[in-house]
């Protein structure tokens, strides 16, 4: 594999929230690797995302919020090149070390997702796994429109994320029940974490800013994606997909 470190403009981060988020992830590099490597739920989301992405040998791919490479590394075996973007330099350093042993090109870009910029039609495939629920809905909207420009006509977008809202419809009741059972089995520490997450999501405060499935499907459609579909995977995890329209060659 050819590994490239992309050195672009310096990113001046003025957001206190962004600084705090970066600090959190820098402190979790080793813990995160262990978590994703042993989690059956994360594996199910990753495997289904790869199926829906339909990676092709000539694809240029962008992985937003790549972390330590849970999606980047298997994609690198199937596509021409992957650009892995993440807020944490430590996460990307871990990814880079693992990528040395793969066979295709992997590049990294260290920056908050909302500060990324690429030329139009730079990618055939854009993916993001469990990263966008840290963004405000307004930032999600902006990034979706940027992704629409970054993709070639007919390009594919696959997002896996915590996809829940504040309603108590059947979908959300099932999610809360599944998640609650997992947390309760972990004893007092799990109970406390469950309570904190319910409070954070319910009040809209804290780092977690998940969006409901219907928000995602509407947002993709409004950003200009076609064939938008949502699929529930496990617990609070869902996947939304869409493609960019083909340009009429006669126009």
C-alpha positions, 0 to 999 in steps of 0.5 A, a space after each residue: 500500500 502507498 500511504 500519503 499524508 496530506 498536508 494542506 492549509 492550517 486549520 484554525 479551530 475557534 470552537 470550544 466545543 470542537 476543541 473539547 471533542 478533539 481532546 476527548 477522542 485523542 484520549 480514547 485512541 487505544 480504548 476505541 480500537 479495543 471497542 470496535 474490534 470486540 463489538 458485535 454491534 459495530 461489526 454488524 454496522 460496518 459489514 452492512 455499510 460495506 455491502 450497501 457501499 458496493 466498493 469498486 476497484 476504480 473508486 476514490 473513497 472518502 471516509 468521514 470520521 474515520 477513527 482508527 480505520 474500521 471502515 477505511 482499512 477494509 475499503 482500502 482492499 477493494 478500491 483505488 484510494 481512500 482519504 480518511 478524515 478525522 478530528 483526531 491526529 492520534 486516531 489517524 496515526 493509529 490508522 496510518 500504522 495499520 494501513 502500511 500493511 494494506 495494498 492500495 492508497 490511503 491518505 489522511 486529513 486531520 480536521 473537523 468534519 465541518 472544515 473539510 473542503 475538496 474539489 468537485 467530483 473528487 470521489 465516487 464513494 463517501 462513507 461515514 460511520 458513527 461520527 455525525 451524531 456529534 454535529 449539530 443538525 445545521 452542520 449535518 445539512 452543510 456537510 451533506 450539501 458539500 458531499 453532494 458536490 464532492 461526489 461524481 454524478 452517480 456517486 454513492 453516499 453511505 452513512 451509519 450513525 446513531 439515528 434516533 430522535 426524541 419521539 416515542 414511536 414504535 421505532 424509538 421504543 424498540 431502540 430504547 428497550 434494546 439499548 436499555 437491556 444492554 446497559 442494565 446488564 453491565 451493572 451500576 456503571 451501565 445504569 449510570 451511562 444509560 441515564 446520562 445518555 437519556 438526559 443528554 439526548 432528551 434535553 439536546 445538551 452534551 456532545 451527542 446530537 443524533 437525528 431521527 431516521 426521517 430527518 436523515 432521509 429528508 436531509 439527503 433528499 433536500 441536499 440533492 440525493 436520489 434513491 434515498 433509503 434508511 435501514 435499521 441495523 441494531 439498537 440505535 444504529 441505522 444506515 442511510 444511503 443515496 446517490 447523486 443524479 447522473 448528468 444528462 450528457 446531451 445537456 
